[in-house]
Structures are given as C-alpha cells and as structure tokens.
Amino acid sequence: MADRRWDVVQMSGVFNGCPNDGVITMAEFYVEKNAQGNGDHVVHTADCSLLPSKETVHYLGSISNAKSAVKKAAELLRKQASGCPHCTPAYQTT
C-alpha cells in the first residue's frame, strides 16, 4: 500500500491568478498502461482506491490538476486518456 500513498507537495511563492495566497498544491498522478475496452488509458491520483498495482501504471509526476494529468498521459502514451470515475470524474470521457 505504500506505493499508493498520496504525497502533497506545496511550493510557496507569488503566482499570478493563483488562489490560496500563492501556494500551489500538487498531486501525484498515474496512468494505466493497459487501455480500457474503449481505448482509454485511465488516469488516477495516487490515493485513488481504484489505482491498480504499480506494475500496471506509469507515474506521470506531481501535477497541479487532473486536466493537465490527462493531457500529459495522452501525450506520453500517444493514445487517448481519460480521468478515473472515482478520483478524477470531471475528466472522464466515457
């Protein structure tokens, strides 16, 4: 279970348009190596209860939001990606 632990990284500073007084909270994201039946590779946060074993996912890194994580996954895999219905439902395409 230690590999599924969600680490939060905070960077302090002044950022234009950034809420929370200039503190950006980053989340750890992963994408499944194997596509779903519709061709989507599902993106999960590190603390998602549906995150598969570490052998079946690619680490995407610390990313500021799910939309950027889904975009990075699609670019990395050169295939379609979608958010997990549990942890990133706003970016689920199917």
trRosetta pair geometry for C-beta under 8 A, 3 or more apart (Angstrom, degrees):
i j d omega theta_ij theta_ji phi_ij phi_ji
1 4 5.6 -62 -164 38 56 110
1 5 7.3 80 141 -51 73 84
2 5 5.7 -23 -162 -15 45 119
3 54 4.6 -57 153 -56 152 134
4 46 6.1 159 -172 173 47 71
4 47 6.8 105 155 -111 84 35
4 48 7.8 -111 -163 54 107 57
4 51 5.5 153 -129 79 109 139
5 46 6.5 -9 94 147 30 119
5 47 7.2 13 -161 -88 28 80
6 27 6.7 -22 -163 -152 110 87
6 28 5.9 -166 -140 38 63 106
6 45 6.2 19 -110 152 126 101
6 46 4.1 151 -97 82 68 103
6 47 3.4 -43 -30 -41 130 105
7 28 5.6 63 45 -29 82 129
7 46 6.9 -4 14 72 66 163
7 62 7.8 -66 90 -94 100 109
8 25 5.9 -22 -165 -160 107 97
8 26 7.0 146 -159 66 54 59
8 27 7.0 -21 -107 -96 71 59
9 25 7.7 140 72 -157 48 48
9 26 4.5 -19 61 55 98 114
9 62 5.2 -4 28 -146 137 150
10 23 5.5 -7 -165 -169 111 104
10 24 7.1 156 -148 73 58 49
10 25 5.8 -22 -97 -99 82 64
10 26 7.5 -170 -79 14 34 82
11 23 7.4 158 72 -150 44 56
11 24 5.3 -10 53 52 95 99
11 26 7.4 47 -6 -18 101 116
12 22 6.5 58 -165 118 60 102
12 23 5.8 -21 -103 -100 66 80
13 22 5.5 -134 91 170 37 114
14 18 8.0 169 -176 44 37 124
14 22 4.7 -54 -102 -116 40 138
15 18 3.6 50 85 -11 110 140
15 22 5.5 140 17 -137 79 71
15 24 6.5 36 8 -47 160 113
18 22 5.6 83 88 -112 126 38
18 23 7.6 171 146 46 122 29
18 24 6.0 -69 -150 -71 134 90
20 23 4.6 -81 126 57 113 91
20 24 7.7 150 69 -76 125 32
20 25 7.4 15 65 -17 172 100
24 64 5.9 -46 -179 -119 114 113
25 64 7.6 109 80 -141 48 68
26 62 4.0 47 147 172 134 102
26 63 6.4 134 -159 55 91 15
26 64 5.7 -58 -106 -85 73 53
27 45 5.3 -42 163 -135 132 107
27 46 7.0 -163 174 12 83 96
27 62 7.0 158 75 -148 21 63
27 63 6.5 -38 65 64 72 68
27 64 7.8 96 18 -144 77 13
27 65 7.9 77 26 -97 112 22
27 66 8.0 -8 62 -64 139 70
27 69 7.8 -51 82 -55 103 142
28 45 6.9 96 75 -167 62 64
28 46 3.8 26 83 -32 113 131
28 59 7.5 -38 -174 -153 99 95
28 61 7.4 -114 -136 148 63 20
28 62 5.9 -37 -86 -91 62 64
28 63 8.0 101 -124 18 19 76
29 43 5.9 1 -175 -174 115 102
29 44 7.0 156 -155 82 65 41
29 45 6.1 -48 -100 -105 66 47
29 46 7.2 -99 -73 -37 22 77
29 59 7.9 121 88 -166 51 52
29 60 4.2 -33 93 59 97 125
29 61 6.9 -6 48 59 87 46
29 62 8.0 136 9 -113 80 18
29 63 5.1 -25 7 29 128 122
29 66 7.5 150 -103 -116 133 57
29 69 3.9 -134 -147 -139 173 136
29 72 7.7 111 88 63 139 128
29 73 7.7 -105 139 -53 123 111
30 43 7.2 161 85 -153 41 56
30 44 5.2 -18 64 63 92 91
30 45 7.9 87 20 -173 81 5
30 46 6.6 102 -14 -86 107 62
30 51 6.2 76 58 -143 136 112
30 57 4.1 27 171 165 121 136
30 58 6.6 157 -160 76 71 42
30 59 5.7 -41 -104 -104 82 46
30 60 6.2 -169 -96 1 23 91
31 41 5.2 47 172 140 108 112
31 42 7.0 166 -152 86 63 36
31 43 5.0 -28 -97 -96 82 70
31 44 7.6 163 -90 17 32 71
31 57 6.3 150 73 -158 32 83
31 58 5.2 -15 60 56 88 96
31 60 5.8 80 -14 -52 98 115
31 69 7.8 178 -60 164 99 92
31 73 3.9 143 -85 -129 149 123
31 76 7.2 151 38 68 151 132
31 77 6.8 -124 124 -34 146 129
31 81 6.1 -46 -136 -132 130 127
32 35 7.6 146 103 -84 108 26
32 36 7.9 75 80 -44 145 78
32 41 5.3 -160 69 -166 79 74
32 42 4.8 33 8 50 123 82
32 43 7.9 -122 3 -66 76 30
32 44 7.5 71 -41 -7 86 108
32 52 6.1 73 -111 19 101 130
32 56 6.2 -7 -147 141 78 93
32 57 5.6 -52 -99 -101 42 78
33 41 7.4 -15 -140 -140 7 118
33 56 5.5 -129 28 -174 106 53
33 57 6.3 -146 -21 -97 84 21
33 58 6.1 112 -75 -29 82 90
34 41 7.6 154 88 -118 24 84
34 56 6.4 -37 5 -166 105 104
35 38 7.8 -125 163 72 102 47
35 39 5.2 -19 178 -153 140 31
35 40 6.2 137 -157 68 86 28
35 41 5.3 -65 -97 -69 70 70
35 79 6.7 -96 -82 151 125 146
35 80 8.0 71 -131 65 120 84
36 39 7.0 -31 67 36 71 20
36 40 4.8 -3 33 61 113 86
36 41 7.7 -174 -3 -82 79 25
36 42 6.4 72 -38 -37 115 105
36 82 7.8 -44 16 42 133 128
36 94 7.8 -158 91 61 146 137
38 94 5.3 68 69 -35 169 174
39 79 6.9 -137 171 -180 91 107
39 80 5.4 59 122 48 102 120
40 80 5.4 -67 -101 112 60 102
40 81 6.3 95 -161 -142 77 21
40 82 4.0 -11 -161 6 137 119
40 93 6.3 179 -99 53 137 114
40 94 6.2 -151 -20 15 146 121
41 73 6.0 -152 96 161 115 119
41 74 7.8 168 50 -85 110 56
41 77 5.5 61 15 30 161 174
41 79 5.9 86 -12 94 119 117
41 80 7.0 153 13 93 78 52
41 81 4.8 -41 67 -105 88 77
41 82 7.4 147 65 22 40 70
42 81 7.5 157 -90 -161 14 72
42 82 5.9 -35 -105 74 61 83
42 83 7.4 31 -156 156 72 14
42 84 5.2 80 175 -83 110 74
43 60 7.2 10 -137 -23 105 153
43 66 6.9 142 111 -160 128 83
43 69 5.2 143 -179 128 142 107
43 70 5.0 -133 10 -89 153 68
43 73 5.0 -139 -79 -24 114 157
43 81 5.7 58 -36 171 107 115
43 82 6.9 -166 12 89 88 31
43 83 5.5 -47 62 -108 101 49
43 84 6.3 -121 82 -22 50 83
43 88 5.9 -29 95 49 97 155
43 91 7.2 -26 59 102 125 129
44 48 4.1 -110 -169 33 107 152
44 50 6.5 -148 -112 84 132 85
44 51 4.5 167 133 -94 155 86
44 57 7.3 -64 40 -126 117 144
44 84 4.7 53 -93 -35 74 144
44 86 7.9 13 -125 66 96 103
44 87 5.5 75 -150 50 69 139
44 88 7.2 -157 -116 3 32 112
45 48 5.0 125 57 -38 73 97
45 51 7.7 -96 77 -65 45 123
45 66 7.6 -63 -60 -91 98 99
45 84 7.7 -113 6 35 70 133
45 87 4.5 -137 19 164 101 139
45 88 6.6 140 -29 -45 92 100
46 51 7.0 36 -152 -89 28 164
47 51 7.8 149 94 -14 9 137
47 87 7.4 152 78 -122 72 136
48 51 4.4 119 74 -39 95 95
48 84 5.8 43 -146 89 155 167
48 86 5.8 117 -156 94 103 116
48 87 3.8 -82 -98 -34 111 146
49 86 6.4 -105 50 160 88 154
49 87 8.0 159 20 -54 64 108
50 84 5.8 165 75 -165 129 132
50 85 8.0 38 16 55 168 77
50 86 4.8 137 0 22 128 146
50 87 7.1 -149 39 -11 103 104
51 57 7.0 -20 -170 -49 88 159
51 87 7.9 15 -51 -7 92 150
52 56 4.4 -51 121 77 133 127
52 57 5.8 155 67 -43 94 105
53 56 5.4 77 64 13 78 102
53 57 7.6 -178 90 0 38 97
54 57 6.2 -75 -141 45 37 100
58 73 7.7 144 72 -127 118 86
58 76 6.9 -170 119 131 152 143
58 77 7.6 175 25 -68 152 101
60 63 6.2 -24 121 -24 113 131
60 69 5.6 98 114 -149 158 88
60 72 5.4 111 -163 104 118 128
60 73 6.0 -55 -94 -71 134 83
60 76 7.1 -143 -116 -10 87 157
61 72 7.6 -85 38 150 107 161
63 68 5.1 -164 179 98 117 112
63 69 4.5 148 84 -74 155 88
63 72 6.6 -135 -101 7 146 148
64 68 6.0 46 55 32 81 149
65 68 5.2 92 63 12 78 102
65 69 7.1 -141 102 -7 41 92
66 69 5.3 -56 -146 37 37 116
66 70 6.3 38 157 -21 70 101
66 83 5.5 44 169 -111 124 127
66 87 7.9 177 -104 125 131 80
66 88 3.9 168 -147 -138 141 118
66 90 6.7 116 79 62 140 100
66 91 5.0 -162 133 3 112 139
67 70 6.0 -53 -150 33 29 108
67 71 6.5 28 151 -16 62 108
67 90 7.8 -51 -63 106 89 110
67 91 5.8 -172 -90 -89 57 132
68 71 5.6 -55 -147 39 33 114
68 72 6.2 35 154 -21 67 106
69 72 5.7 -52 -145 36 30 111
69 73 6.3 34 154 -22 63 105
69 88 7.3 -109 71 -111 129 160
69 91 8.0 131 67 84 92 167
70 73 5.7 -52 -149 34 31 114
70 74 6.5 31 154 -18 63 105
70 81 5.0 179 -163 110 70 111
70 82 6.6 20 -139 -130 120 14
70 83 5.6 -60 -75 -57 128 80
70 88 7.2 177 -54 144 110 145
70 91 4.7 -151 -34 163 152 139
71 74 5.9 -56 -151 35 30 110
71 75 6.4 25 153 -14 65 108
71 81 7.8 -152 -64 64 13 127
72 75 5.8 -59 -148 41 32 109
72 76 6.0 33 155 -22 68 110
73 76 5.7 -55 -141 37 28 112
73 77 6.1 4 167 3 65 113
73 81 3.8 123 101 -121 115 165
74 77 6.5 -65 -137 50 22 94
74 78 7.7 68 166 -103 54 13
74 79 6.7 -124 -141 80 60 41
74 80 6.1 -4 -120 -135 105 29
74 81 4.2 -127 -61 14 78 108
75 78 7.2 15 -170 -73 27 53
77 81 6.7 123 38 -60 129 109
80 93 7.3 -86 172 52 117 159
82 91 6.7 172 -170 132 52 76
82 92 5.4 56 169 -143 106 48
82 93 4.2 -110 -111 18 113 95
82 94 6.3 -43 -125 16 166 84
83 87 7.6 -132 179 84 93 67
83 88 3.3 -118 -161 112 114 105
83 89 6.3 -157 116 -79 123 9
83 90 6.6 8 63 64 167 51
83 91 3.1 103 -27 79 131 88
83 92 4.6 -89 72 -57 87 58
83 93 7.7 120 23 -18 73 68
84 87 4.7 28 76 41 126 86
84 88 5.1 84 41 35 75 86
84 89 7.3 -56 99 -64 54 55
84 92 7.0 -64 97 -82 11 103
85 89 5.3 46 -156 -104 44 89
85 92 5.2 51 -84 -93 66 156
86 89 7.1 130 5 -55 6 96
88 91 5.0 -29 151 44 105 107
88 92 7.0 143 104 -48 73 79
89 92 5.2 -31 -151 -6 48 121
